[in-house]
Amino acid sequence: MRKKIVIIGCGNVAWHLANQLYKKFDLVVYNHKANAQLTEFKKEFSAHTYSSIKKIIPNAEAYFICVTDSSIASVIKTISLPPASNILICSGNFDLASVKTKLKNISIFYPIQTFSKEDKIKWKDTLVVIDSVSQAAFLKAQSVCMYFSKQLIQLDYQQRLKLHLAAVLVNNFTNALFVEADKMMQAVRKDLNITTLLPLIKQSTKKLKYMSPKAAQTGPAKRKDQVVIEKHLEILKNNKDLKQIYTLLSELISKQQK
């Protein structure tokens, strides 16, 4: 008989966890209400699904909590499980010290990755951060996390916060700039879009394998080419927010080169 894994939540992170685990474990997925996403877990992964978190099975190998940070404390308060249960909270920002519970083996499970449902995750290349309330809890978490990646590190809350901030800078903020670049490309010609810039994007990230980010920097701000910068600012004169961002980033690049 296969061991069980419980997943609480049915968003993108929960989906990718299920996709990685369903061939090795029987999945039981809980959500606070019935919805189309929950039904998909049943169809795609043959998971047992429930639209309430008040009665959760007590004998699973691990319990992954995949909900918003603001809902984590409420979920932990609501669920009733044996104290030794292996609880893994999927979050980069949640503070374990804020949890008051009889559960003894609680850990943070934080993969340094971006999760879109349609995308495929290369788990073996993904760094996974674990933060546990005790060494015993860490060992329990580690035994399950190894099914995702062998790249595991322990970080405390403050270290994890800084890592999460760094991840936001390189992922979410750059993606916001991709959105703006996509608009610009389509304004040039309708058959152009962000994919036109993919060779540039790929080369920029490839360089980071053998160069520091500072050494890899190029462009008008690094060269202090004010003529080009002024031309760009003129194009952005009707886009106040992006003009301000362009100016601030140009100043940052200039300072970083000193």
C-alpha positions as CSV (number, residue, x, y, z in Angstrom):
1,M,0.0,0.0,0.0
2,R,1.4,3.4,-1.0
3,K,2.0,6.1,1.5
4,K,-0.2,9.2,1.4
5,I,0.7,12.9,0.9
6,V,-1.7,15.6,1.9
7,I,-1.8,18.9,0.1
8,I,-3.9,21.7,1.5
9,G,-4.7,24.3,-1.2
10,C,-5.2,23.9,-5.0
11,G,-3.2,26.8,-6.6
12,N,-0.2,26.7,-8.8
13,V,2.3,25.6,-6.2
14,A,0.0,22.8,-5.0
15,W,-0.4,21.7,-8.7
16,H,3.3,21.3,-9.2
17,L,3.8,19.5,-5.9
18,A,1.1,17.1,-7.0
19,N,2.6,16.6,-10.4
20,Q,6.0,15.7,-8.8
21,L,4.6,13.3,-6.2
22,Y,1.5,11.5,-7.6
23,K,3.5,8.7,-9.2
24,K,5.1,7.8,-5.9
25,F,2.4,8.6,-3.4
26,D,-1.4,8.5,-3.0
27,L,-2.5,12.2,-3.0
28,V,-5.2,13.7,-0.8
29,V,-6.0,17.3,-1.6
30,Y,-8.0,19.6,0.6
31,N,-9.4,23.0,0.0
32,H,-11.6,25.3,2.0
33,K,-14.3,25.2,-0.7
34,A,-15.2,23.2,-3.9
35,N,-14.0,24.7,-7.1
36,A,-12.9,23.8,-10.6
37,Q,-9.2,23.7,-9.7
38,L,-9.9,21.1,-7.0
39,T,-11.7,18.9,-9.5
40,E,-8.7,19.1,-11.8
41,F,-6.5,17.4,-9.2
42,K,-8.8,14.5,-9.1
43,K,-8.8,14.1,-12.9
44,E,-5.1,14.7,-13.5
45,F,-3.6,13.0,-10.5
46,S,-6.3,10.6,-9.3
47,A,-6.2,12.5,-6.0
48,H,-8.8,12.1,-3.3
49,T,-10.3,15.6,-3.0
50,Y,-12.2,17.3,-0.2
51,S,-13.8,20.8,0.0
52,S,-13.2,21.3,3.7
53,I,-10.0,21.2,5.9
54,K,-11.8,20.4,9.2
55,K,-11.3,16.6,8.9
56,I,-7.9,15.7,7.6
57,I,-6.5,12.2,7.5
58,P,-4.1,11.6,10.4
59,N,-1.6,9.1,8.9
60,A,0.0,10.9,5.9
61,E,3.8,10.9,5.2
62,A,3.7,14.7,5.0
63,Y,1.2,17.6,4.9
64,F,2.0,20.5,2.5
65,I,0.2,23.7,3.3
66,C,0.0,25.6,0.0
67,V,-2.1,28.7,0.8
68,T,-1.5,32.5,0.9
69,D,0.7,33.7,3.8
70,S,-2.2,35.5,5.4
71,S,-4.2,32.2,5.6
72,I,-1.4,29.9,7.0
73,A,-2.0,30.6,10.7
74,S,-5.7,30.0,10.2
75,V,-5.1,26.7,8.5
76,I,-2.8,25.5,11.2
77,K,-5.3,26.5,13.9
78,T,-8.1,24.7,12.0
79,I,-6.5,21.4,11.2
80,S,-6.5,18.6,13.8
81,L,-3.5,16.2,13.5
82,P,-1.2,14.2,15.7
83,P,1.6,16.3,17.2
84,A,4.3,14.4,15.4
85,S,2.8,15.0,11.9
86,N,5.3,16.2,9.3
87,I,4.0,19.7,8.3
88,L,5.6,21.6,5.4
89,I,4.5,25.2,4.9
90,C,5.1,26.5,1.3
91,S,6.2,30.1,1.8
92,G,9.2,32.3,1.5
93,N,8.0,34.9,4.0
94,F,6.1,33.1,6.8
95,D,7.7,33.3,10.3
96,L,7.5,30.0,12.1
97,A,7.9,31.8,15.4
98,S,4.5,33.2,14.9
99,V,2.9,29.8,15.1
100,K,1.3,28.6,18.4
101,T,0.4,25.0,18.1
102,K,0.8,21.5,19.6
103,L,2.3,20.3,16.3
104,K,6.0,19.6,16.9
105,N,7.4,19.0,13.4
106,I,6.7,22.2,11.3
107,S,9.0,23.3,8.6
108,I,9.1,25.8,5.7
109,F,9.4,24.3,2.2
110,Y,10.5,27.1,-0.1
111,P,11.6,26.2,-3.6
112,I,13.5,29.1,-5.3
113,Q,11.3,28.8,-8.4
114,T,8.4,30.5,-10.2
115,F,5.2,28.5,-10.6
116,S,2.8,28.9,-13.5
117,K,0.4,26.0,-14.0
118,E,1.2,25.4,-17.7
119,D,4.9,25.4,-17.1
120,K,7.2,22.4,-16.5
121,I,9.5,22.6,-13.4
122,K,13.0,21.2,-13.5
123,W,13.0,20.2,-9.9
124,K,16.5,18.6,-10.0
125,D,17.9,22.1,-10.8
126,T,15.8,23.9,-8.2
127,L,17.3,25.0,-4.8
128,V,14.9,24.2,-2.0
129,V,15.1,26.1,1.3
130,I,14.1,24.4,4.5
131,D,13.5,26.2,7.8
132,S,12.4,24.0,10.7
133,V,11.3,24.5,14.4
134,S,13.8,21.8,15.4
135,Q,16.5,19.4,14.1
136,A,14.0,16.6,14.4
137,A,11.5,18.5,12.2
138,F,14.2,19.3,9.7
139,L,15.1,15.6,9.3
140,K,11.4,14.7,8.7
141,A,11.1,17.5,6.2
142,Q,14.3,16.5,4.5
143,S,13.1,13.0,3.9
144,V,10.2,14.3,1.8
145,C,12.0,17.2,0.1
146,M,14.5,14.8,-1.4
147,Y,11.7,13.7,-3.8
148,F,11.9,17.2,-5.3
149,S,15.6,18.1,-5.3
150,K,18.9,17.1,-3.7
151,Q,19.8,20.8,-3.6
152,L,18.6,21.5,0.0
153,I,19.8,24.2,2.3
154,Q,18.7,25.4,5.8
155,L,18.1,29.1,6.4
156,D,16.6,30.9,9.3
157,Y,13.7,33.4,9.0
158,Q,15.8,36.5,8.4
159,Q,18.1,34.8,5.9
160,R,15.0,33.4,4.1
161,L,13.4,36.9,3.9
162,K,16.5,38.3,2.2
163,L,16.6,35.4,-0.2
164,H,13.0,35.9,-1.0
165,L,13.6,39.6,-1.7
166,A,16.5,38.7,-4.1
167,A,14.2,36.3,-5.8
168,V,11.5,39.0,-6.3
169,L,14.1,41.3,-7.8
170,V,15.3,38.8,-10.4
171,N,11.9,37.3,-11.2
172,N,8.9,39.5,-10.5
173,F,10.5,42.9,-11.1
174,T,12.2,41.7,-14.3
175,N,9.0,40.2,-15.5
176,A,7.3,43.6,-14.9
177,L,9.9,45.1,-17.2
178,F,9.3,42.3,-19.7
179,V,5.6,43.4,-19.8
180,E,6.7,47.0,-20.7
181,A,9.2,45.8,-23.3
182,D,6.5,43.6,-24.9
183,K,4.3,46.6,-25.2
184,M,7.1,48.6,-26.8
185,M,7.9,45.8,-29.3
186,Q,4.3,45.6,-30.4
187,A,4.2,49.4,-30.8
188,V,7.1,49.1,-33.2
189,R,5.4,46.4,-35.3
190,K,2.5,44.2,-34.6
191,D,4.4,41.0,-35.5
192,L,7.1,41.8,-32.9
193,N,6.8,41.0,-29.2
194,I,8.9,39.9,-26.2
195,T,10.0,36.7,-27.9
196,T,12.0,38.9,-30.3
197,L,14.2,39.7,-27.3
198,L,14.6,36.1,-26.1
199,P,18.1,35.6,-27.5
200,L,19.2,38.7,-25.6
201,I,17.5,37.6,-22.4
202,K,19.0,34.1,-22.7
203,Q,22.5,35.5,-23.3
204,S,22.2,37.9,-20.4
205,T,21.3,35.1,-18.0
206,K,23.9,32.7,-19.5
207,K,26.7,35.1,-18.8
208,L,25.9,34.9,-15.1
209,K,27.3,31.3,-15.1
210,Y,30.8,32.6,-15.6
211,M,30.7,36.3,-14.8
212,S,29.6,38.4,-11.9
213,P,26.4,40.5,-12.5
214,K,28.5,43.7,-12.2
215,A,31.0,42.5,-14.8
216,A,28.2,41.4,-17.1
217,Q,26.6,44.8,-17.2
218,T,26.5,46.7,-20.5
219,G,24.5,49.5,-22.0
220,P,24.3,53.3,-22.0
221,A,24.1,53.8,-18.3
222,K,27.3,51.9,-17.8
223,R,29.0,53.8,-20.6
224,K,27.6,57.1,-19.2
225,D,26.2,57.8,-22.7
226,Q,23.9,60.6,-21.8
227,V,22.9,61.3,-25.5
228,V,21.3,57.8,-25.7
229,I,19.8,58.1,-22.3
230,E,18.1,61.4,-23.2
231,K,16.7,59.9,-26.4
232,H,15.2,57.1,-24.4
233,L,13.7,59.5,-21.8
234,E,12.1,61.5,-24.6
235,I,10.4,58.3,-25.9
236,L,9.1,57.8,-22.3
237,K,7.9,61.4,-21.7
238,N,4.3,60.3,-21.7
239,N,4.9,57.3,-19.5
240,K,5.7,58.9,-16.1
241,D,6.1,55.6,-14.1
242,L,8.4,53.9,-16.6
243,K,10.4,57.1,-17.2
244,Q,11.0,57.3,-13.4
245,I,12.0,53.7,-13.3
246,Y,14.4,54.1,-16.2
247,T,16.0,57.1,-14.5
248,L,16.4,55.3,-11.2
249,L,17.8,52.2,-12.7
250,S,20.2,54.2,-14.9
251,E,21.5,55.9,-11.8
252,L,21.8,52.6,-9.9
253,I,23.8,51.1,-12.8
254,S,26.1,54.1,-12.8
255,K,26.7,53.8,-9.0
256,Q,27.3,50.1,-9.2
257,Q,30.2,50.6,-11.7
258,K,32.2,52.8,-9.3
